[in-house]
Amino acid sequence: MPQGSVLGPVLFLILINDLDSGLSSSVLKFADDTKLYRPVNNQMNGMNLQHDLDIVSNWAKWWQMEFNFFEVQGHALWQEEHWLQL
């Protein structure tokens, strides 16, 4: 689909509509940006987040899509005297 076409964004949204199927984490999608997030306050939550990232990675391989890893970010938040590394 040529860049700037009218149908391009609609077809892209249809393509990624199933991206969040089977994920336990929350997903925000806007245009071509996707954010996967969840609170990580114990090891099990961290493992669940990693599992969801693996699912998304496999989904991308299946659809022959690539992530721009220069834009991938993790955030650490302070909560109740503990550091949470995302």
Biotite code that builds the C-alpha atoms (Angstrom):
import biotite.structure as struc

atoms = struc.array([
    struc.Atom([0.000, 0.000, 0.000], chain_id="A", res_id=1, res_name="MET", atom_name="CA", element="C"),
    struc.Atom([1.553, 3.346, -1.000], chain_id="A", res_id=2, res_name="PRO", atom_name="CA", element="C"),
    struc.Atom([2.345, 5.763, 1.800], chain_id="A", res_id=3, res_name="GLN", atom_name="CA", element="C"),
    struc.Atom([-0.253, 8.504, 2.090], chain_id="A", res_id=4, res_name="GLY", atom_name="CA", element="C"),
    struc.Atom([-3.086, 6.409, 0.682], chain_id="A", res_id=5, res_name="SER", atom_name="CA", element="C"),
    struc.Atom([-6.578, 6.663, 2.135], chain_id="A", res_id=6, res_name="VAL", atom_name="CA", element="C"),
    struc.Atom([-6.971, 2.901, 2.679], chain_id="A", res_id=7, res_name="LEU", atom_name="CA", element="C"),
    struc.Atom([-3.489, 2.346, 4.150], chain_id="A", res_id=8, res_name="GLY", atom_name="CA", element="C"),
    struc.Atom([-4.321, 3.212, 7.787], chain_id="A", res_id=9, res_name="PRO", atom_name="CA", element="C"),
    struc.Atom([-7.588, 1.260, 7.715], chain_id="A", res_id=10, res_name="VAL", atom_name="CA", element="C"),
    struc.Atom([-5.940, -1.843, 6.267], chain_id="A", res_id=11, res_name="LEU", atom_name="CA", element="C"),
    struc.Atom([-3.118, -1.569, 8.801], chain_id="A", res_id=12, res_name="PHE", atom_name="CA", element="C"),
    struc.Atom([-5.611, -1.443, 11.683], chain_id="A", res_id=13, res_name="LEU", atom_name="CA", element="C"),
    struc.Atom([-7.375, -4.512, 10.299], chain_id="A", res_id=14, res_name="ILE", atom_name="CA", element="C"),
    struc.Atom([-4.023, -6.315, 10.048], chain_id="A", res_id=15, res_name="LEU", atom_name="CA", element="C"),
    struc.Atom([-3.011, -5.605, 13.659], chain_id="A", res_id=16, res_name="ILE", atom_name="CA", element="C"),
    struc.Atom([-6.502, -6.085, 15.113], chain_id="A", res_id=17, res_name="ASN", atom_name="CA", element="C"),
    struc.Atom([-5.596, -9.532, 16.506], chain_id="A", res_id=18, res_name="ASP", atom_name="CA", element="C"),
    struc.Atom([-2.232, -8.417, 17.952], chain_id="A", res_id=19, res_name="LEU", atom_name="CA", element="C"),
    struc.Atom([-3.540, -8.450, 21.534], chain_id="A", res_id=20, res_name="ASP", atom_name="CA", element="C"),
    struc.Atom([-5.273, -11.855, 21.316], chain_id="A", res_id=21, res_name="SER", atom_name="CA", element="C"),
    struc.Atom([-4.192, -14.096, 24.172], chain_id="A", res_id=22, res_name="GLY", atom_name="CA", element="C"),
    struc.Atom([-2.229, -11.428, 26.050], chain_id="A", res_id=23, res_name="LEU", atom_name="CA", element="C"),
    struc.Atom([-2.613, -10.922, 29.783], chain_id="A", res_id=24, res_name="SER", atom_name="CA", element="C"),
    struc.Atom([-1.015, -7.453, 29.603], chain_id="A", res_id=25, res_name="SER", atom_name="CA", element="C"),
    struc.Atom([-2.860, -4.339, 28.483], chain_id="A", res_id=26, res_name="SER", atom_name="CA", element="C"),
    struc.Atom([-2.318, -3.016, 24.965], chain_id="A", res_id=27, res_name="VAL", atom_name="CA", element="C"),
    struc.Atom([-2.724, 0.508, 23.610], chain_id="A", res_id=28, res_name="LEU", atom_name="CA", element="C"),
    struc.Atom([-2.781, 0.974, 19.836], chain_id="A", res_id=29, res_name="LYS", atom_name="CA", element="C"),
    struc.Atom([-2.732, 4.308, 18.034], chain_id="A", res_id=30, res_name="PHE", atom_name="CA", element="C"),
    struc.Atom([-1.973, 4.513, 14.318], chain_id="A", res_id=31, res_name="ALA", atom_name="CA", element="C"),
    struc.Atom([1.256, 2.506, 13.935], chain_id="A", res_id=32, res_name="ASP", atom_name="CA", element="C"),
    struc.Atom([2.299, 2.756, 17.607], chain_id="A", res_id=33, res_name="ASP", atom_name="CA", element="C"),
    struc.Atom([1.619, -0.055, 20.050], chain_id="A", res_id=34, res_name="THR", atom_name="CA", element="C"),
    struc.Atom([2.264, -0.091, 23.781], chain_id="A", res_id=35, res_name="LYS", atom_name="CA", element="C"),
    struc.Atom([2.207, -3.234, 25.898], chain_id="A", res_id=36, res_name="LEU", atom_name="CA", element="C"),
    struc.Atom([2.077, -2.573, 29.633], chain_id="A", res_id=37, res_name="TYR", atom_name="CA", element="C"),
    struc.Atom([1.284, -4.029, 33.031], chain_id="A", res_id=38, res_name="ARG", atom_name="CA", element="C"),
    struc.Atom([2.277, -3.427, 36.640], chain_id="A", res_id=39, res_name="PRO", atom_name="CA", element="C"),
    struc.Atom([5.305, -5.519, 37.599], chain_id="A", res_id=40, res_name="VAL", atom_name="CA", element="C"),
    struc.Atom([5.562, -5.810, 41.367], chain_id="A", res_id=41, res_name="ASN", atom_name="CA", element="C"),
    struc.Atom([6.752, -9.410, 41.642], chain_id="A", res_id=42, res_name="ASN", atom_name="CA", element="C"),
    struc.Atom([8.621, -12.021, 39.649], chain_id="A", res_id=43, res_name="GLN", atom_name="CA", element="C"),
    struc.Atom([5.448, -13.672, 38.313], chain_id="A", res_id=44, res_name="MET", atom_name="CA", element="C"),
    struc.Atom([4.216, -10.380, 36.804], chain_id="A", res_id=45, res_name="ASN", atom_name="CA", element="C"),
    struc.Atom([7.614, -9.924, 35.176], chain_id="A", res_id=46, res_name="GLY", atom_name="CA", element="C"),
    struc.Atom([7.446, -13.437, 33.733], chain_id="A", res_id=47, res_name="MET", atom_name="CA", element="C"),
    struc.Atom([3.921, -12.782, 32.437], chain_id="A", res_id=48, res_name="ASN", atom_name="CA", element="C"),
    struc.Atom([5.083, -9.575, 30.756], chain_id="A", res_id=49, res_name="LEU", atom_name="CA", element="C"),
    struc.Atom([7.982, -11.433, 29.130], chain_id="A", res_id=50, res_name="GLN", atom_name="CA", element="C"),
    struc.Atom([5.583, -14.148, 27.958], chain_id="A", res_id=51, res_name="HIS", atom_name="CA", element="C"),
    struc.Atom([3.354, -11.505, 26.363], chain_id="A", res_id=52, res_name="ASP", atom_name="CA", element="C"),
    struc.Atom([6.387, -9.911, 24.680], chain_id="A", res_id=53, res_name="LEU", atom_name="CA", element="C"),
    struc.Atom([7.299, -13.342, 23.281], chain_id="A", res_id=54, res_name="ASP", atom_name="CA", element="C"),
    struc.Atom([3.740, -13.767, 21.944], chain_id="A", res_id=55, res_name="ILE", atom_name="CA", element="C"),
    struc.Atom([3.888, -10.350, 20.249], chain_id="A", res_id=56, res_name="VAL", atom_name="CA", element="C"),
    struc.Atom([7.309, -11.184, 18.798], chain_id="A", res_id=57, res_name="SER", atom_name="CA", element="C"),
    struc.Atom([5.997, -14.469, 17.372], chain_id="A", res_id=58, res_name="ASN", atom_name="CA", element="C"),
    struc.Atom([2.965, -12.648, 15.973], chain_id="A", res_id=59, res_name="TRP", atom_name="CA", element="C"),
    struc.Atom([5.269, -10.193, 14.186], chain_id="A", res_id=60, res_name="ALA", atom_name="CA", element="C"),
    struc.Atom([7.349, -13.022, 12.720], chain_id="A", res_id=61, res_name="LYS", atom_name="CA", element="C"),
    struc.Atom([4.196, -14.778, 11.494], chain_id="A", res_id=62, res_name="TRP", atom_name="CA", element="C"),
    struc.Atom([3.015, -11.623, 9.690], chain_id="A", res_id=63, res_name="TRP", atom_name="CA", element="C"),
    struc.Atom([6.570, -10.804, 8.506], chain_id="A", res_id=64, res_name="GLN", atom_name="CA", element="C"),
    struc.Atom([6.580, -7.501, 10.359], chain_id="A", res_id=65, res_name="MET", atom_name="CA", element="C"),
    struc.Atom([9.491, -5.916, 12.191], chain_id="A", res_id=66, res_name="GLU", atom_name="CA", element="C"),
    struc.Atom([9.655, -3.756, 15.285], chain_id="A", res_id=67, res_name="PHE", atom_name="CA", element="C"),
    struc.Atom([11.706, -0.584, 15.344], chain_id="A", res_id=68, res_name="ASN", atom_name="CA", element="C"),
    struc.Atom([13.897, -1.445, 18.326], chain_id="A", res_id=69, res_name="PHE", atom_name="CA", element="C"),
    struc.Atom([15.289, 2.080, 18.416], chain_id="A", res_id=70, res_name="PHE", atom_name="CA", element="C"),
    struc.Atom([11.868, 3.197, 19.649], chain_id="A", res_id=71, res_name="GLU", atom_name="CA", element="C"),
    struc.Atom([11.324, 0.355, 22.149], chain_id="A", res_id=72, res_name="VAL", atom_name="CA", element="C"),
    struc.Atom([11.414, 1.651, 25.711], chain_id="A", res_id=73, res_name="GLN", atom_name="CA", element="C"),
    struc.Atom([11.115, 0.324, 29.219], chain_id="A", res_id=74, res_name="GLY", atom_name="CA", element="C"),
    struc.Atom([10.240, 2.468, 32.196], chain_id="A", res_id=75, res_name="HIS", atom_name="CA", element="C"),
    struc.Atom([11.076, 2.162, 35.867], chain_id="A", res_id=76, res_name="ALA", atom_name="CA", element="C"),
    struc.Atom([8.575, 3.567, 38.329], chain_id="A", res_id=77, res_name="LEU", atom_name="CA", element="C"),
    struc.Atom([8.862, 4.178, 42.073], chain_id="A", res_id=78, res_name="TRP", atom_name="CA", element="C"),
    struc.Atom([6.087, 2.749, 44.207], chain_id="A", res_id=79, res_name="GLN", atom_name="CA", element="C"),
    struc.Atom([5.867, 2.129, 47.938], chain_id="A", res_id=80, res_name="GLU", atom_name="CA", element="C"),
    struc.Atom([9.622, 2.158, 48.599], chain_id="A", res_id=81, res_name="GLU", atom_name="CA", element="C"),
    struc.Atom([10.428, -0.369, 45.844], chain_id="A", res_id=82, res_name="HIS", atom_name="CA", element="C"),
    struc.Atom([11.922, 0.153, 42.410], chain_id="A", res_id=83, res_name="TRP", atom_name="CA", element="C"),
    struc.Atom([9.957, -1.481, 39.634], chain_id="A", res_id=84, res_name="LEU", atom_name="CA", element="C"),
    struc.Atom([12.085, -2.121, 36.549], chain_id="A", res_id=85, res_name="GLN", atom_name="CA", element="C"),
    struc.Atom([10.021, -2.600, 33.394], chain_id="A", res_id=86, res_name="LEU", atom_name="CA", element="C"),
])
